[in-house]
Amino acid sequence: MYKTIEAIYDNGQIISVDEPINIKRSKVLITILEEEPEKVRGISGEELSKYQGIVKSFKEDPVAYQRRLRDEW
């Protein structure tokens, strides 16, 4: 079973934010989130204009589109 919790890593210890962790031993995957994310530089209209026409809006129902793609396989 997979379970996602919010916790704080503090000097080698994992401290649960919401509820206590009632697991004695388990394999874990840890993602470290930066406390302050890096600032993203602004993108000018000039830079965006070179991508004009690449992304198009779907006029077809997304579910029908996926079915059609699977039928091609």
C-alpha positions as CSV (number, residue, x, y, z in Angstrom):
1,M,0.0,0.0,0.0
2,Y,1.3,3.5,-0.8
3,K,0.7,6.4,1.6
4,T,1.8,10.0,1.1
5,I,2.5,12.1,4.2
6,E,3.7,15.6,4.8
7,A,6.7,15.7,7.0
8,I,9.7,17.8,7.9
9,Y,13.3,16.5,7.7
10,D,15.2,17.9,10.7
11,N,18.8,16.8,11.3
12,G,18.4,13.2,10.4
13,Q,14.8,12.8,11.7
14,I,11.5,12.7,9.8
15,I,8.8,14.6,11.8
16,S,5.2,14.1,10.6
17,V,3.3,17.4,10.2
18,D,-0.3,16.0,10.5
19,E,-0.6,12.6,12.0
20,P,1.9,10.3,13.8
21,I,3.5,7.7,11.6
22,N,2.4,4.3,12.9
23,I,4.8,2.2,10.9
24,K,7.8,0.5,12.5
25,R,9.8,-0.2,9.4
26,S,9.1,0.6,5.7
27,K,10.8,1.4,2.4
28,V,10.3,5.1,1.6
29,L,10.9,7.5,-1.3
30,I,11.7,11.0,-0.2
31,T,11.3,14.2,-2.3
32,I,13.1,17.2,-0.9
33,L,11.2,20.5,-1.5
34,E,13.1,23.7,-1.4
35,E,12.0,26.1,1.3
36,E,12.1,29.0,-1.0
37,P,11.7,28.1,-4.7
38,E,14.0,29.8,-7.2
39,K,12.6,32.8,-8.9
40,V,11.5,32.2,-12.5
41,R,12.6,34.8,-14.9
42,G,10.0,36.5,-16.9
43,I,9.5,35.5,-20.5
44,S,8.9,38.3,-23.0
45,G,6.2,38.3,-25.7
46,E,9.1,38.2,-28.2
47,E,10.3,34.9,-26.9
48,L,6.8,33.4,-26.8
49,S,6.1,34.5,-30.4
50,K,8.6,32.0,-31.8
51,Y,6.4,29.2,-30.4
52,Q,3.2,30.6,-32.0
53,G,1.2,27.9,-33.8
54,I,2.9,24.9,-32.1
55,V,0.3,24.4,-29.5
56,K,-3.2,24.1,-30.8
57,S,-6.5,23.8,-29.0
58,F,-8.4,20.5,-29.3
59,K,-11.7,20.7,-31.1
60,E,-12.1,16.9,-30.6
61,D,-13.3,15.4,-27.3
62,P,-10.2,14.2,-25.4
63,V,-11.7,10.8,-24.7
64,A,-12.6,10.3,-28.4
65,Y,-9.1,11.4,-29.3
66,Q,-7.4,8.8,-27.0
67,R,-9.7,6.1,-28.4
68,R,-8.8,7.0,-31.9
69,L,-5.1,7.0,-31.1
70,R,-5.4,3.5,-29.5
71,D,-7.2,2.2,-32.6
72,E,-4.2,3.2,-34.7
73,W,-1.9,0.9,-32.6
